[in-house]
Amino acid sequence: MTDLEPAVVTIRKREPEHLHRMDGLDLKLLLPWDGVAAPFRGAWCVLRPGDVALEHAHEDREIFFVMSGRAEVRGGGQRYEIAAGDLVFLPPGLAHQVVNETDEDVAYYAIWWDTSMSEEFLARQATPAEAG
């Protein structure tokens, strides 16, 4: 690719220095992302040693992609050990939290979606001025 050719692939680099403390962990919302249309939202999340994410429930479906470290997901009265390489699916309405009782960071990428996000995405795709 030369400087004159348009980019086909859009890359957003990990930004560890731009994480914000929220609900018991450090995170950076990555979607919505200007210029990238998606029917879901996403965030880069890091739990430091001893962090306990605020227990919460939502009507969205959510998936975690665990990138590094080990932690525990608590939900529905159960505890689940998770580690780098694992995928975690959380159904709508499940009160849950992620707990890091280890001495190393746990990093994961979370995406969540619901019907309204899909409908908004489809509506934007149908609008010629915003397509592309």
trRosetta pair geometry for C-beta under 8 A, 3 or more apart (Angstrom, degrees):
i j d omega theta_ij theta_ji phi_ij phi_ji
1 5 4.9 -123 -156 70 81 133
1 7 7.6 60 -173 -103 153 58
2 5 5.2 102 51 -3 71 99
7 10 6.5 96 128 -80 125 63
10 35 6.9 -179 -127 117 159 117
10 36 6.1 -152 89 -78 152 114
12 30 6.4 145 110 -157 151 110
12 33 6.5 -92 -57 -145 153 145
14 44 6.6 142 -136 -131 83 159
15 18 4.1 -11 140 32 119 116
15 19 7.5 165 106 -45 79 66
15 28 5.9 166 72 -154 106 175
15 44 7.6 144 46 48 76 154
16 19 6.3 -21 -164 -20 45 112
16 46 7.6 55 -133 -37 88 155
18 28 5.5 69 105 -107 91 134
19 26 3.9 49 149 166 133 106
19 27 6.0 111 -154 38 91 8
19 28 5.1 -92 -103 -42 58 96
19 44 7.3 -101 -98 97 99 103
19 46 6.1 -37 -128 29 160 120
20 26 6.9 155 71 -154 23 66
20 27 6.4 -40 59 67 73 61
20 28 6.7 114 9 -87 82 61
21 25 7.6 -177 -144 100 57 23
21 26 5.7 -38 -89 -96 57 69
22 25 7.0 -29 68 66 61 64
22 26 7.8 98 22 -124 70 26
22 27 5.8 -67 46 39 110 109
23 53 6.0 30 131 -162 95 76
23 54 4.0 -94 -166 18 86 120
23 56 7.2 -29 -158 -25 138 136
24 47 7.8 6 132 -120 85 95
24 51 5.8 132 161 -175 82 89
24 52 5.4 -69 -171 89 139 51
24 53 4.4 165 85 -121 121 30
24 54 4.8 163 -3 -31 120 70
24 97 7.8 8 74 -156 154 112
25 45 5.6 27 134 -168 140 97
25 46 6.5 167 178 78 97 43
25 47 4.8 -55 -119 -89 111 71
25 48 7.7 167 -136 4 64 73
25 51 5.4 92 -95 168 73 141
25 53 5.0 -14 -24 -92 118 92
25 98 7.3 21 -60 72 146 113
26 45 7.3 140 83 -160 53 50
26 46 4.5 -21 69 65 103 98
26 47 7.7 177 26 -82 76 27
26 48 6.8 64 -4 -31 114 99
27 43 4.9 15 -176 169 119 124
27 44 6.4 159 -154 82 64 54
27 45 4.7 -14 -101 -104 100 68
27 46 7.1 180 -77 21 51 67
28 43 6.4 163 79 -158 40 77
28 44 4.8 0 53 52 95 102
29 32 7.9 10 151 35 113 52
29 41 7.3 -34 -155 180 101 104
29 42 7.5 127 -162 89 58 47
29 43 5.0 -43 -103 -98 49 94
30 33 6.0 -6 161 -69 62 116
30 42 4.9 -41 66 97 100 98
30 43 6.0 159 9 -107 84 31
30 44 5.8 77 -36 -19 123 89
30 109 7.9 -30 26 -145 145 101
31 36 7.2 -85 -115 97 95 117
31 38 5.4 -39 -155 56 140 139
31 40 6.6 47 110 101 148 69
31 41 5.0 -174 98 -148 94 42
31 42 4.1 57 24 29 111 90
31 43 7.9 -111 35 -50 72 50
31 111 7.5 23 42 -123 136 89
32 36 7.9 172 -169 76 61 83
32 38 7.4 -174 -114 45 61 96
32 41 6.7 -47 -36 -114 62 83
33 36 4.3 4 84 47 108 117
33 38 7.5 44 29 5 99 120
37 121 6.2 130 169 -143 99 86
37 124 5.9 -163 -136 107 132 136
37 125 6.8 147 142 -70 155 85
37 130 7.8 104 -77 150 137 106
38 41 7.9 149 96 -74 115 30
38 42 7.7 -16 105 -8 156 112
38 121 6.7 -67 124 -111 22 130
39 113 6.1 49 127 -137 80 130
39 117 5.5 115 179 130 62 92
39 118 4.6 40 -167 -105 125 59
39 120 7.7 151 -129 66 68 79
39 121 3.7 -87 -90 2 79 164
39 122 7.5 35 -99 -35 119 74
40 111 5.0 39 145 179 137 106
40 112 6.4 164 -166 80 95 30
40 113 3.8 -62 -106 -72 92 108
40 117 6.0 82 -94 138 35 146
41 60 7.9 -50 38 -141 110 157
41 111 6.9 161 82 -154 43 61
41 112 5.5 -19 61 61 93 83
41 113 7.2 164 16 -78 68 59
41 117 6.8 -113 -23 -121 88 146
42 109 6.4 6 -173 177 113 93
42 110 6.4 167 -150 89 62 53
42 111 4.4 -23 -95 -99 95 76
42 112 7.6 163 -83 16 47 64
43 109 7.4 174 87 -154 40 56
43 110 5.2 -6 56 57 86 99
44 107 7.3 -9 -177 -167 86 98
44 109 5.8 -28 -103 -104 60 76
45 64 7.8 -60 47 -130 133 106
45 98 7.9 89 138 55 141 154
45 107 7.0 158 87 -153 54 51
45 108 5.3 -17 65 66 102 78
45 109 7.3 160 18 -100 82 23
45 110 5.6 35 -9 -7 129 112
46 105 5.5 -15 -167 -169 103 116
46 106 7.0 154 -155 78 51 50
46 107 4.9 -14 -101 -100 82 78
47 51 4.0 -154 -165 76 84 132
47 53 6.6 -79 -94 -45 120 96
47 69 7.7 -159 64 109 91 156
47 71 6.1 77 60 -101 145 141
47 98 6.0 -137 -50 117 149 112
47 99 7.7 164 -177 -168 156 13
47 100 3.9 162 126 -22 121 133
47 105 6.9 151 78 -159 49 61
47 106 4.5 -4 55 55 100 103
48 51 4.9 103 51 -34 65 119
48 100 6.9 167 85 80 26 148
48 105 5.9 -32 -111 -104 49 81
49 100 6.1 -119 -119 129 29 115
49 102 6.2 -99 -118 94 85 54
49 103 5.0 21 -118 -139 140 34
49 104 6.5 64 -70 -4 102 12
49 105 7.1 -74 -36 -67 71 46
50 100 6.6 -22 24 92 17 89
50 101 7.2 56 -97 -117 41 42
51 99 7.6 -171 100 -147 58 42
51 100 4.9 32 53 38 84 114
51 106 8.0 -136 56 37 118 104
52 97 6.5 27 177 157 79 130
52 98 8.0 180 -153 91 42 47
52 99 5.0 3 -117 -115 79 84
52 100 7.6 -143 -71 30 46 65
53 56 8.0 -79 142 10 99 101
53 97 4.8 -177 80 -161 87 81
53 98 4.5 43 14 48 131 79
53 99 7.2 -119 21 -66 77 48
54 97 6.6 -135 107 -115 20 113
55 74 7.5 -55 -103 87 106 111
55 95 5.7 34 170 174 105 98
55 96 6.8 -175 -145 94 73 17
55 97 4.1 -67 -88 -47 66 121
56 95 6.9 -154 116 -142 13 68
56 96 7.2 -36 63 59 55 61
56 97 7.2 101 12 -79 64 80
57 93 5.7 18 180 -165 122 31
57 94 6.0 -173 -125 84 98 26
57 95 4.2 -57 -55 -81 111 61
57 96 7.0 105 -88 9 67 71
58 62 7.5 76 63 -36 116 123
58 92 7.2 -83 105 -140 55 68
58 93 7.9 -104 81 -64 23 29
58 112 7.3 22 93 -169 139 149
59 92 4.9 22 -159 -155 45 115
59 93 6.6 32 -102 -55 56 72
59 114 5.9 50 114 -110 90 143
60 92 6.5 166 69 -102 15 86
60 112 4.0 53 142 172 140 113
60 113 6.1 134 -159 59 99 18
60 114 4.7 -96 -106 -45 68 103
60 117 7.9 45 -119 -8 108 134
61 89 7.3 -15 -178 -166 98 90
61 90 7.1 161 -164 82 51 63
61 91 6.5 -25 -119 -132 83 40
61 92 5.9 -55 -69 -49 65 82
61 112 6.5 169 82 -150 43 67
61 113 5.9 -21 56 62 91 74
61 114 6.9 146 8 -81 74 62
62 89 7.4 150 86 -157 52 45
62 90 4.3 -7 63 55 100 109
62 110 6.1 -5 -170 -170 107 102
62 111 7.1 168 -149 87 59 43
62 112 4.2 -21 -97 -96 83 96
63 87 6.2 -13 -170 -172 105 96
63 88 6.7 153 -157 78 52 53
63 89 5.4 -17 -101 -99 81 65
63 90 7.5 -168 -76 18 33 75
63 110 7.1 164 84 -150 44 55
63 111 5.5 -5 56 57 91 89
63 112 7.7 175 19 -79 59 51
64 73 7.8 -174 27 -82 148 135
64 82 7.4 29 96 -179 133 162
64 86 7.8 19 100 105 98 88
64 87 7.0 162 81 -157 58 45
64 88 4.1 6 46 49 104 107
64 90 7.7 55 -13 -15 95 108
64 98 7.7 116 -91 -82 163 141
64 108 4.6 10 -172 164 103 140
64 109 7.2 146 -157 74 54 42
64 110 5.2 -24 -99 -95 72 79
65 87 6.0 -13 -103 -106 61 77
65 108 6.0 161 75 -163 46 80
65 109 4.6 -7 53 55 105 94
65 110 7.8 -163 19 -73 69 33
65 111 7.9 33 -9 -1 102 98
66 69 7.4 -116 -175 66 103 73
66 71 7.6 -158 -124 28 126 105
66 82 5.3 177 -60 154 153 111
66 83 6.3 139 124 115 150 19
66 84 5.5 -136 127 -106 98 29
66 85 6.5 -30 80 36 97 30
66 86 4.6 22 28 56 129 84
66 87 7.5 -142 9 -74 83 29
66 88 7.1 70 -35 -12 103 105
66 106 7.2 -43 -147 -173 100 95
66 107 7.7 118 -164 86 55 50
66 108 4.7 -38 -104 -99 50 108
67 84 6.3 -17 135 -130 22 87
67 107 4.6 -47 65 100 111 98
67 108 5.8 175 6 -99 82 40
67 109 6.5 71 -37 -13 117 88
68 84 5.0 14 -113 -92 30 119
68 104 7.9 -93 144 139 100 117
68 105 6.8 34 102 97 114 90
68 106 6.9 -168 95 -142 64 38
68 107 4.7 30 43 37 95 102
69 83 7.3 -136 113 -142 37 59
69 84 6.4 110 34 -52 34 94
69 100 7.1 -8 157 -129 138 117
69 102 6.6 176 -167 66 98 144
69 104 5.3 -161 -113 107 100 100
69 105 5.5 -120 -62 105 144 48
69 106 3.5 -136 99 -99 140 59
69 107 6.3 113 12 10 116 63
70 81 7.0 -8 -172 -172 103 92
70 82 7.0 166 -154 89 56 51
70 83 4.5 -13 -103 -103 84 85
70 84 7.5 -66 -65 -12 63 75
70 102 5.4 97 68 -40 94 152
70 104 7.8 67 27 64 78 105
70 106 6.6 -101 59 -98 21 112
71 81 7.9 163 89 -153 35 51
71 82 5.5 -15 65 63 78 97
71 83 7.9 164 21 -81 57 45
71 98 5.4 28 146 -179 142 96
71 99 6.2 157 -174 77 92 43
71 100 4.8 -52 -111 -89 101 70
71 101 7.8 122 -138 15 57 66
71 102 7.2 -103 -83 6 55 112
71 106 4.3 43 -45 -122 118 169
72 79 5.5 -10 -175 -170 119 98
72 80 6.7 145 -161 71 64 43
72 81 5.9 -35 -102 -98 75 51
72 82 7.1 156 -104 16 22 82
72 98 7.2 155 80 -157 46 53
72 99 4.7 -21 63 62 97 98
72 100 7.9 177 21 -80 73 29
72 101 6.8 12 4 7 118 107
73 79 7.5 153 79 -158 47 48
73 80 4.6 -18 60 62 95 103
73 82 5.7 53 -15 -17 104 126
73 88 5.8 144 -47 -148 161 149
73 90 7.9 -136 -173 -78 138 110
73 96 6.3 -5 -177 -169 94 114
73 97 7.6 168 -153 85 54 37
73 98 5.5 -26 -100 -101 69 73
73 99 7.9 173 -86 18 21 76
74 78 7.2 179 -148 88 53 46
74 79 5.3 -17 -100 -103 79 72
74 80 7.7 -177 -77 20 33 73
74 96 6.5 161 85 -152 53 61
74 97 5.3 -8 56 57 101 83
74 98 7.8 -180 17 -87 74 25
74 99 6.3 37 -12 -7 113 117
75 78 6.4 -20 73 57 56 85
75 80 7.6 -24 33 7 92 113
75 90 6.7 -155 -100 -128 173 103
75 94 5.0 44 -176 161 125 113
75 95 6.4 174 -135 90 77 50
75 96 3.5 -14 -85 -100 118 92
75 97 7.5 161 -64 17 79 52
76 94 5.9 -40 -48 -147 98 107
76 95 7.7 147 -54 56 48 72
76 96 7.8 -6 -12 -80 73 88
80 88 7.4 139 105 -124 139 115
82 86 4.6 -144 -157 79 85 152
82 88 5.8 -32 -106 -61 145 125
82 98 8.0 -51 41 -135 135 104
83 86 5.6 97 55 -14 52 119
88 108 7.9 -4 24 -161 118 152
90 94 5.5 -139 -173 66 87 128
90 96 5.5 -96 -135 8 134 163
91 94 5.3 90 65 -19 75 122
92 114 7.5 87 -96 -106 124 103
98 106 7.4 -145 157 102 123 142
98 108 7.8 -130 -142 29 166 142
100 105 7.7 -15 -157 -148 158 31
100 106 4.8 -157 -100 5 122 124
102 106 7.2 106 43 -50 120 104
113 117 5.1 -123 -149 70 73 141
113 118 6.7 70 177 -48 113 90
114 117 5.4 101 52 8 64 101
114 118 7.4 -125 103 -2 36 92
115 118 5.6 -59 -153 38 36 112
115 119 6.2 35 153 -20 70 107
116 119 5.5 -52 -145 38 34 113
116 120 6.3 37 155 -20 66 103
117 120 5.8 -52 -147 36 31 112
117 121 6.3 34 153 -20 63 106
118 121 5.7 -55 -149 36 31 114
118 122 6.3 28 155 -16 65 107
119 122 5.8 -55 -145 38 30 109
119 123 6.3 32 155 -20 64 107
120 123 5.7 -55 -147 36 29 112
120 124 6.4 29 155 -18 64 105
121 124 5.9 -57 -151 35 29 109
121 125 6.5 27 153 -19 64 108
122 125 5.6 -55 -147 36 33 113
122 126 6.4 31 154 -20 65 108
123 126 5.8 -59 -150 36 31 111
123 127 6.8 32 151 -25 64 104
124 127 5.8 -55 -152 27 36 112
124 130 5.1 -82 -170 110 83 144
125 130 7.8 -92 -82 96 22 103
125 131 6.4 70 -157 -102 48 88
127 130 4.6 39 90 26 110 107
127 131 6.8 -176 86 -34 54 82
128 131 5.5 -44 -141 11 36 118
